[in-house]
């Protein structure tokens, strides 16, 4: 599964959907086939970290999480200032993602 997060002004559309605060209770659904999750445009923020943790919890066969630094955009060369660049930050993020979970997925940052 690939998820692409990018806030480049060139990719914004006037028809973008209005954001809402949708709240719902998650079921006990487990995904049995997802082995690789890649998020381009990773930023260290609460909602993104929670989303990745939810995937780690639900995808019981997950082997690898990739959070690449570069975004392939023809219009810009953006790398978020919230993307971890030093090894200490990357280690801290890995620990935060794994905290309290039994997932053994490799987490590749950068």
Rosetta constraint file for C-alpha pairs under 8 A:
AtomPair CA 1 CA 34 HARMONIC 7.20 0.50
AtomPair CA 1 CA 36 HARMONIC 6.24 0.50
AtomPair CA 1 CA 37 HARMONIC 4.93 0.50
AtomPair CA 1 CA 38 HARMONIC 6.26 0.50
AtomPair CA 2 CA 37 HARMONIC 5.97 0.50
AtomPair CA 2 CA 38 HARMONIC 4.71 0.50
AtomPair CA 2 CA 39 HARMONIC 5.82 0.50
AtomPair CA 2 CA 40 HARMONIC 7.59 0.50
AtomPair CA 3 CA 37 HARMONIC 7.88 0.50
AtomPair CA 3 CA 38 HARMONIC 6.14 0.50
AtomPair CA 3 CA 39 HARMONIC 4.64 0.50
AtomPair CA 3 CA 40 HARMONIC 6.20 0.50
AtomPair CA 4 CA 39 HARMONIC 5.79 0.50
AtomPair CA 4 CA 40 HARMONIC 4.78 0.50
AtomPair CA 4 CA 41 HARMONIC 6.21 0.50
AtomPair CA 5 CA 39 HARMONIC 7.24 0.50
AtomPair CA 5 CA 40 HARMONIC 5.89 0.50
AtomPair CA 5 CA 41 HARMONIC 4.66 0.50
AtomPair CA 5 CA 42 HARMONIC 6.96 0.50
AtomPair CA 6 CA 40 HARMONIC 7.78 0.50
AtomPair CA 6 CA 41 HARMONIC 5.64 0.50
AtomPair CA 6 CA 71 HARMONIC 7.61 0.50
AtomPair CA 7 CA 11 HARMONIC 7.25 0.50
AtomPair CA 7 CA 12 HARMONIC 7.58 0.50
AtomPair CA 8 CA 12 HARMONIC 7.03 0.50
AtomPair CA 8 CA 75 HARMONIC 7.92 0.50
AtomPair CA 8 CA 76 HARMONIC 7.27 0.50
AtomPair CA 8 CA 78 HARMONIC 7.65 0.50
AtomPair CA 10 CA 75 HARMONIC 6.69 0.50
AtomPair CA 12 CA 16 HARMONIC 7.27 0.50
AtomPair CA 29 CA 58 HARMONIC 6.59 0.50
AtomPair CA 30 CA 58 HARMONIC 4.62 0.50
AtomPair CA 30 CA 59 HARMONIC 5.90 0.50
AtomPair CA 30 CA 60 HARMONIC 6.58 0.50
AtomPair CA 31 CA 58 HARMONIC 5.70 0.50
AtomPair CA 31 CA 59 HARMONIC 4.56 0.50
AtomPair CA 31 CA 60 HARMONIC 6.31 0.50
AtomPair CA 31 CA 61 HARMONIC 7.70 0.50
AtomPair CA 32 CA 59 HARMONIC 6.10 0.50
AtomPair CA 32 CA 60 HARMONIC 5.93 0.50
AtomPair CA 32 CA 61 HARMONIC 5.86 0.50
AtomPair CA 33 CA 59 HARMONIC 7.43 0.50
AtomPair CA 33 CA 61 HARMONIC 6.40 0.50
AtomPair CA 33 CA 62 HARMONIC 7.88 0.50
AtomPair CA 34 CA 59 HARMONIC 5.90 0.50
AtomPair CA 34 CA 60 HARMONIC 7.91 0.50
AtomPair CA 34 CA 61 HARMONIC 6.29 0.50
AtomPair CA 34 CA 62 HARMONIC 5.71 0.50
AtomPair CA 35 CA 59 HARMONIC 7.59 0.50
AtomPair CA 35 CA 61 HARMONIC 5.69 0.50
AtomPair CA 35 CA 62 HARMONIC 4.06 0.50
AtomPair CA 35 CA 63 HARMONIC 5.10 0.50
AtomPair CA 35 CA 64 HARMONIC 6.50 0.50
AtomPair CA 36 CA 62 HARMONIC 6.08 0.50
AtomPair CA 36 CA 63 HARMONIC 6.15 0.50
AtomPair CA 36 CA 64 HARMONIC 5.01 0.50
AtomPair CA 36 CA 65 HARMONIC 5.95 0.50
AtomPair CA 36 CA 66 HARMONIC 7.72 0.50
AtomPair CA 37 CA 62 HARMONIC 7.71 0.50
AtomPair CA 37 CA 64 HARMONIC 6.50 0.50
AtomPair CA 37 CA 65 HARMONIC 4.90 0.50
AtomPair CA 37 CA 66 HARMONIC 6.31 0.50
AtomPair CA 38 CA 65 HARMONIC 5.79 0.50
AtomPair CA 38 CA 66 HARMONIC 4.62 0.50
AtomPair CA 38 CA 67 HARMONIC 5.94 0.50
AtomPair CA 38 CA 68 HARMONIC 7.81 0.50
AtomPair CA 39 CA 66 HARMONIC 6.47 0.50
AtomPair CA 39 CA 67 HARMONIC 5.27 0.50
AtomPair CA 39 CA 68 HARMONIC 7.19 0.50
AtomPair CA 40 CA 67 HARMONIC 6.09 0.50
AtomPair CA 40 CA 68 HARMONIC 5.84 0.50
AtomPair CA 40 CA 69 HARMONIC 7.31 0.50
AtomPair CA 40 CA 70 HARMONIC 7.40 0.50
AtomPair CA 40 CA 71 HARMONIC 6.12 0.50
AtomPair CA 41 CA 67 HARMONIC 7.61 0.50
AtomPair CA 41 CA 68 HARMONIC 7.39 0.50
AtomPair CA 41 CA 69 HARMONIC 7.01 0.50
AtomPair CA 41 CA 70 HARMONIC 7.43 0.50
AtomPair CA 41 CA 71 HARMONIC 6.17 0.50
AtomPair CA 41 CA 79 HARMONIC 7.57 0.50
AtomPair CA 41 CA 80 HARMONIC 7.35 0.50
AtomPair CA 42 CA 48 HARMONIC 7.49 0.50
AtomPair CA 42 CA 67 HARMONIC 6.04 0.50
AtomPair CA 42 CA 68 HARMONIC 7.46 0.50
AtomPair CA 42 CA 69 HARMONIC 7.50 0.50
AtomPair CA 42 CA 80 HARMONIC 7.99 0.50
AtomPair CA 42 CA 83 HARMONIC 6.55 0.50
AtomPair CA 43 CA 48 HARMONIC 6.97 0.50
AtomPair CA 43 CA 80 HARMONIC 6.75 0.50
AtomPair CA 43 CA 82 HARMONIC 5.21 0.50
AtomPair CA 43 CA 83 HARMONIC 5.18 0.50
AtomPair CA 43 CA 84 HARMONIC 7.98 0.50
AtomPair CA 44 CA 48 HARMONIC 6.90 0.50
AtomPair CA 44 CA 49 HARMONIC 6.76 0.50
AtomPair CA 44 CA 82 HARMONIC 5.67 0.50
AtomPair CA 44 CA 83 HARMONIC 6.33 0.50
AtomPair CA 44 CA 84 HARMONIC 7.48 0.50
AtomPair CA 44 CA 93 HARMONIC 7.91 0.50
AtomPair CA 45 CA 49 HARMONIC 6.17 0.50
AtomPair CA 45 CA 82 HARMONIC 7.96 0.50
AtomPair CA 46 CA 50 HARMONIC 6.12 0.50
AtomPair CA 47 CA 51 HARMONIC 6.09 0.50
AtomPair CA 48 CA 52 HARMONIC 6.31 0.50
AtomPair CA 49 CA 53 HARMONIC 6.19 0.50
AtomPair CA 49 CA 97 HARMONIC 6.76 0.50
AtomPair CA 50 CA 54 HARMONIC 6.10 0.50
AtomPair CA 51 CA 55 HARMONIC 6.40 0.50
AtomPair CA 52 CA 56 HARMONIC 6.22 0.50
AtomPair CA 52 CA 97 HARMONIC 7.36 0.50
AtomPair CA 53 CA 57 HARMONIC 6.14 0.50
AtomPair CA 53 CA 97 HARMONIC 5.78 0.50
AtomPair CA 53 CA 98 HARMONIC 7.54 0.50
AtomPair CA 54 CA 58 HARMONIC 6.13 0.50
AtomPair CA 55 CA 59 HARMONIC 5.68 0.50
AtomPair CA 56 CA 60 HARMONIC 7.20 0.50
AtomPair CA 56 CA 62 HARMONIC 6.90 0.50
AtomPair CA 56 CA 101 HARMONIC 7.79 0.50
AtomPair CA 56 CA 103 HARMONIC 6.26 0.50
AtomPair CA 56 CA 105 HARMONIC 7.84 0.50
AtomPair CA 57 CA 101 HARMONIC 6.80 0.50
AtomPair CA 57 CA 102 HARMONIC 7.95 0.50
AtomPair CA 57 CA 103 HARMONIC 7.05 0.50
AtomPair CA 60 CA 103 HARMONIC 7.44 0.50
AtomPair CA 62 CA 103 HARMONIC 7.61 0.50
AtomPair CA 62 CA 104 HARMONIC 7.93 0.50
AtomPair CA 62 CA 105 HARMONIC 5.82 0.50
AtomPair CA 63 CA 104 HARMONIC 7.00 0.50
AtomPair CA 63 CA 105 HARMONIC 4.33 0.50
AtomPair CA 63 CA 106 HARMONIC 6.20 0.50
AtomPair CA 64 CA 105 HARMONIC 4.85 0.50
AtomPair CA 64 CA 106 HARMONIC 4.65 0.50
AtomPair CA 64 CA 107 HARMONIC 6.02 0.50
AtomPair CA 64 CA 108 HARMONIC 7.55 0.50
AtomPair CA 65 CA 105 HARMONIC 6.64 0.50
AtomPair CA 65 CA 106 HARMONIC 6.04 0.50
AtomPair CA 65 CA 107 HARMONIC 4.75 0.50
AtomPair CA 65 CA 108 HARMONIC 6.06 0.50
AtomPair CA 66 CA 107 HARMONIC 6.08 0.50
AtomPair CA 66 CA 108 HARMONIC 4.80 0.50
AtomPair CA 66 CA 109 HARMONIC 6.20 0.50
AtomPair CA 67 CA 107 HARMONIC 7.69 0.50
AtomPair CA 67 CA 108 HARMONIC 6.03 0.50
AtomPair CA 67 CA 109 HARMONIC 4.79 0.50
AtomPair CA 67 CA 110 HARMONIC 6.11 0.50
AtomPair CA 68 CA 108 HARMONIC 7.63 0.50
AtomPair CA 68 CA 109 HARMONIC 5.86 0.50
AtomPair CA 68 CA 110 HARMONIC 4.49 0.50
AtomPair CA 69 CA 79 HARMONIC 6.57 0.50
AtomPair CA 69 CA 83 HARMONIC 7.04 0.50
AtomPair CA 69 CA 109 HARMONIC 7.28 0.50
AtomPair CA 69 CA 110 HARMONIC 4.58 0.50
AtomPair CA 70 CA 77 HARMONIC 7.84 0.50
AtomPair CA 70 CA 78 HARMONIC 7.57 0.50
AtomPair CA 70 CA 79 HARMONIC 6.21 0.50
AtomPair CA 70 CA 110 HARMONIC 7.77 0.50
AtomPair CA 71 CA 77 HARMONIC 7.21 0.50
AtomPair CA 71 CA 78 HARMONIC 6.85 0.50
AtomPair CA 71 CA 79 HARMONIC 6.98 0.50
AtomPair CA 72 CA 77 HARMONIC 7.81 0.50
AtomPair CA 73 CA 77 HARMONIC 6.66 0.50
AtomPair CA 79 CA 83 HARMONIC 7.08 0.50
AtomPair CA 84 CA 89 HARMONIC 5.59 0.50
AtomPair CA 84 CA 90 HARMONIC 5.88 0.50
AtomPair CA 84 CA 110 HARMONIC 7.99 0.50
AtomPair CA 85 CA 89 HARMONIC 6.96 0.50
AtomPair CA 85 CA 90 HARMONIC 7.18 0.50
AtomPair CA 85 CA 110 HARMONIC 7.52 0.50
AtomPair CA 86 CA 90 HARMONIC 6.48 0.50
AtomPair CA 87 CA 91 HARMONIC 6.05 0.50
AtomPair CA 88 CA 92 HARMONIC 6.18 0.50
AtomPair CA 89 CA 93 HARMONIC 6.21 0.50
AtomPair CA 90 CA 94 HARMONIC 6.24 0.50
AtomPair CA 90 CA 109 HARMONIC 6.56 0.50
AtomPair CA 91 CA 95 HARMONIC 6.26 0.50
AtomPair CA 92 CA 96 HARMONIC 6.19 0.50
AtomPair CA 93 CA 97 HARMONIC 6.12 0.50
AtomPair CA 94 CA 98 HARMONIC 6.20 0.50
AtomPair CA 94 CA 107 HARMONIC 6.60 0.50
AtomPair CA 95 CA 99 HARMONIC 5.86 0.50
AtomPair CA 98 CA 102 HARMONIC 7.41 0.50
AtomPair CA 98 CA 103 HARMONIC 6.95 0.50
